[in-house]
Amino acid sequence: MKKQVEAKPISKGKYKFVVSFRDEISKKRVRRYFEYKKDAENFADSMNTKIARLGFEAKNISYDDNLALIEAKKISRQYGKTFLEIVRMYDEQMKILSPFDCDIEKAVAHYVKWNDVRKQSTTLERAVGLYLDALEAERKSQTYINTQKHRLERFTADFSPSCIVAMISPEKIEKWIKNLKTMAYKAVAKDRHERIETNIEATPETKNNYRRTLSALFNFCFRKDFIQRNPIEKVSAITKGKKEPEIYKVDEVRYMMNSSPEKSEIRAFLAIGAFGGLRVAEIQRLTWDRVHLKDKEIVLDASITKTSQRRIVKMTDNLVEWLTPYISEMLQGGLVIKNKNIFRKELEKFREANKINWIDNGLRHSGASYYLALTKNANETAEQMGHSVAVLKNNYMGLVRAEDAVKYFQIKPSDSDKVLNFNGKTLIQNKTRSA
């Protein structure tokens, strides 16, 4: 049995007691001096407890292990910690890393690699700024730039402007896209509105629009060597069930057209959308000098179209008749829709007053469906509408009959039966517009 450590009296200046013990690592005899007996006894007890706890293993430690412990103590000193503190720290970190099948060596290697990537990358705020500047330099349409800006501002606000783009994982992006909510305008002051997030889940189309915007941003970052791979490649597009586009019946369009005020922006908007098939945003960017009645064409340059590609829309005979009263506006060349906010309010009043069942993009969907049924030419219709033949066939093929298409494009200002064939009891339906 190992001899117990004891406190013994001694006379050495102010010290009255000594505790003598053998250091198991250095194998040397060590003495600790105390002024008071109680302190000496407490220390002796603690040493005996330690020896009892370590037991056989401490007593029979090998010569090689002794050398290793001495070397470990030397190494630990350069970090300002005791050997025991370092061992405990190692134990704690290993417990944290163990669920991830990782050790400290792998963790350190990962951090070094991460730090190198971080130094080469940049912040999300700066990356977005450089990307938008690049779009300006490429002379993209202002509408396209504004759309990208609004989406990226929302993404940046949620992810933090200071986060490093190389550190944004596909998993975080995918979760953010799946949880997107719709945006709505809220009045915050007179004649001033702000876009706020609602509790309504965004449509698959909206989520995919954000995904495309982020893909363009990260492709730009890849070209700038801010990232090693576009994370959107691992983010799947949101699948959406096949749904036929809603369109208006012939009598519904006739009713709307004849109910609209003469020579008003509303009538022009309805006519160009229903019979020319232009998108709402394209009509809002359209100027009257691009409407050529003599040539029966509406010329849309890259600054107007959604795809930033020039497009020429053939005007049907009835569209020419609906727009003929606007010749003076065509000579002046101003915007068809002078103020989008005022127009939106006026259109809302018009719909409510005439109990119109409003379908988002219904005018364009109707124009495409009836034009395809009339011409039976998918290529011509696709060129007219500004999208691919595949999209056209997938969405508009067979929605209406040829005889209804003939009636549709015979709707003219001379019609007087605006109420005869329309059910005026139809309720108003304002469907949520894609963010």
PyMOL commands that set and color helices and strands:
alter all, ss='L'
color gray80, all
select helices_A, chain A and resi 37-59+63-77+83-100+104-120+124-137+142-159+165-167+170-178+204-223+231-234+250-259+265-276+280-285+288-290+317-332+340-353+362-375+378-385+389-396+402-408
alter helices_A, ss='H'
color red, helices_A
select strands_A, chain A and resi 7-12+15-22+29-34+181-189+192-201+291-292+297-300+311-314
alter strands_A, ss='S'
color yellow, strands_A
deselect
rebuild
show_as cartoon
